[in-house]
């Protein structure tokens, strides 16, 4: 992955863990798979920002 500098397999494993924890969700857009944070994921990000 050009953006992260991490191999695709590593990114996939991280996304799977985040999905299983219900911190991100995925959806298809044509041939692409898009990920975005769930409400729980947003809460954690906001908590980190204010810490």
MARDREN-960825 format. One line per field, with one value per residue (C-alpha): residue number from 1; residue in one letter; chain; x, y, z. Coordinates in nm, 3 decimals, padded with zeros to 5 digits. Example, Ala and Ser with C-alpha at 12.3 -4.5 7.8 and 13.67 -1.06 7.14 Angstrom:
BEGIN
seq <- 1_2
type <- A_S
mol <- A_A
u <- 01.230_01.367
v <- -00.450_-00.106
w <- 00.780_00.714
This chain:
BEGIN
seq <- 1_2_3_4_5_6_7_8_9_10_11_12_13_14_15_16_17_18_19_20_21_22_23_24_25_26_27_28_29_30_31_32_33_34_35_36_37_38_39_40_41_42_43_44_45_46_47_48_49_50_51
type <- X_X_X_X_X_X_X_X_X_X_X_X_X_X_X_X_X_X_X_X_X_X_X_X_X_X_X_X_X_X_X_X_X_X_X_X_X_X_X_X_X_X_X_X_X_X_X_X_X_X_X
mol <- A_A_A_A_A_A_A_A_A_A_A_A_A_A_A_A_A_A_A_A_A_A_A_A_A_A_A_A_A_A_A_A_A_A_A_A_A_A_A_A_A_A_A_A_A_A_A_A_A_A_A
u <- 00.000_00.152_-00.024_00.079_00.403_00.271_00.229_-00.126_-00.152_-00.063_-00.322_-00.583_-00.510_-00.542_-00.870_-01.005_-00.924_-01.090_-01.399_-01.423_-01.403_-01.679_-01.464_-01.483_-01.732_-01.687_-01.903_-01.863_-01.860_-01.831_-01.509_-01.373_-01.418_-01.450_-01.395_-01.519_-01.533_-01.839_-01.979_-01.764_-01.458_-01.538_-01.573_-01.227_-01.069_-01.229_-01.119_-00.761_-00.776_-00.888_-00.645
v <- 00.000_00.326_00.539_00.337_00.182_-00.152_-00.469_-00.540_-00.855_-00.662_-00.395_-00.666_-00.830_-00.498_-00.421_-00.765_-00.707_-00.364_-00.512_-00.792_-00.531_-00.338_-00.028_-00.011_-00.134_-00.209_-00.163_-00.222_00.057_-00.109_-00.308_-00.122_-00.200_00.109_00.120_00.377_00.406_00.299_00.512_00.316_00.384_00.755_00.761_00.608_00.852_01.148_01.017_00.996_01.353_01.493_01.285
w <- 00.000_-00.109_00.152_00.456_00.340_00.470_00.264_00.148_00.363_00.676_00.600_00.540_00.875_01.058_00.884_00.976_01.343_01.333_01.162_01.417_01.694_01.512_01.487_01.107_00.848_00.482_00.176_-00.194_-00.449_-00.785_-00.779_-00.477_-00.109_00.110_00.484_00.732_01.109_01.303_01.584_01.829_01.616_01.607_01.987_02.028_01.784_01.961_02.301_02.173_02.041_02.376_02.585
